[in-house]
Amino acid sequence: MRRDKRLERLRRSATDVKPAELRTVLEAAGFLLDRTKGSHEIYVHPDRNDPVVVPFRKLVKRIYVREVLKAIEEVQE
């Protein structure tokens, strides 16, 4: 239930998203942290070929939030 609420919040407003929120949503969807390179975290999923790269700063930009949502939707289908 909580995971669904977080996803809906991200879909409604892709701005002002904290890195910890994205991390929680990715991990709940089955993504695993593969490695960290500088300020970027790279997540992989067993059902997806492409990794998801997210820069973790104070607030995550909208384009990265959209990429995360797209990746989660691909995995859930």
N, C-alpha and C positions, 0 to 999 in steps of 0.2 A: 504494500500500500504506500509506504513512504517513498519507495523508489519511483512509483508512478507519479506521485506529487512532484518530486524533484524534476522528473523528465518534463512534465507539463509546465512547470515554472520556466525551465530552460527554453521550451518551445515558444511560450508566450513572450518572454523577454530575454533576448540573448545578450543583453548588456548587463554590466555590473555583476559579472559572475566571478566568484572567488575560485582560486585554483583548487582548494580542498573540495568544493562542491563538484567540480568536474571529475576529480579523482574518484570521489565516492560513486558517482553515476557510472563511470567507466568500469570500475571494479565490480559493481553490482550487475553490470551487463555481461560480465565474464572476461573482460579485458585484463591482462596482466602487465605489470610494469616490466618491460624488457631491459631497458637501460636508461640512464640519465646522461645527457651530454650538455654541459653548461647549465643553462636555465631551462632546457627542454627535456621533457619526459617523453619516452617513446613506449607506447602500449601496443601489444599484439593480442590477437584473438585466434584460437585454433581454427575457426571457421572462416577466417578472412586472410587474404594474402598480404594486403597492404597494411603497414603499421600506421598508427595514429600518433602524430607528433603534436605535442601541445607545449607552448612556452608557458612556464609558470612564473608569473610576475604578480604584482598586487592585484590587478584585475585582468581577466583574459579577454582578448578582443573578440568581437562578434563572429568574425570569420572562422576562428578556431572552434567556437561553440557550435557553429553550424556543421563543421566537419565532424565533430564528435557525435552530434545528433544523427547525421547521415550514416556514420559507421555503425552506430547502435541499431538503427533501423535495418541496415543490411544484415546484421547478425540475427535480429529477431525474426526475420522473414522465413 
